[in-house]
Amino acid sequence: MANTKTRKTMTNIKLFQDKKIRSVWNDEEEQWYFSVVDVVAALTDSPTPRQYWRKMKDRDLKEYETYPFWVQLKLTAPDGKKRETDCANVKGLFRIIQSIPSHKAEPFKQWLATVGYERLLEIENPELAQERMKELYEKKGYPKDWIDKRLRGMAIRQNLTDEWKRRGIMLEQDYAILTAEISKATFGMTPSEYKEFKGLTKKNQNLRDHMDDLELIFTMLGERVTTEISQKEAPETFEESRKIAKRGGNVAGVARKETEKELGRSVSTPNNYLPTQTTLEIESND
């Protein structure tokens, strides 16, 4: 059977020839783990990759039990829920590649090597990761000034989640609750309500990728003020952090209302920023 381990990880979605490969970066081991089912789907084009992988395990179960090269990690399923998923590192995937007759084997090996190398470079120089994200947004047609705000917003968001971690807040559902408090105080809507307001119905659509300049600016303001207050007051409980999140959002909410008075219109807009294009699937905590 596969091992189930707890790891300090960062999840992401990568593309191999337009096929989505869910992945998990392990900070302690400094390597990627990839969804085996997604890899099987990419290599075989099978309409039932889960069954294909199950048959592979059944066929070679005795051999695999002596060296279970996959582990179970929580990844986001198509329905948006986190589920235990068979994952393997690069070494493990090479074993899978050897067992699957596919003309994509060599291109996939090269892709794996590139993915791992790029991540190592980004660890040594975080600016490379930022440049890569800029390129992804540019390819989607976003203007430079919007991209600069979006990336700045990501940095502010990261500072906020780091602050929450320092206060002992680790669960994703707690992050979601605190984020909802900031958003509700800033815009009068939680993120889920905001997505509905904008007509974003797909689970993988990132709300902030469809915000315009002002929406991004007030989002950043609420989160930055929340971070500053938390650093100043050092809350010891989740409830205290929740109250601070609401206060930080209120600051942005007041500024938003004053802006709306001056402009004579609502800052929040139902328009999607790039309505004719699919949302960028860049993993982040926002």
Helices and strands as residue ranges (DSSP letters): E 3-4, E 9-16, E 19-26, E 31-35, H 36-44, H 49-59, H 61-66, E 70-76, E 82-88, H 90-99, H 105-124, H 126-139, H 144-166, H 172-187, H 191-198, G 207-210, H 213-233, H 238-263
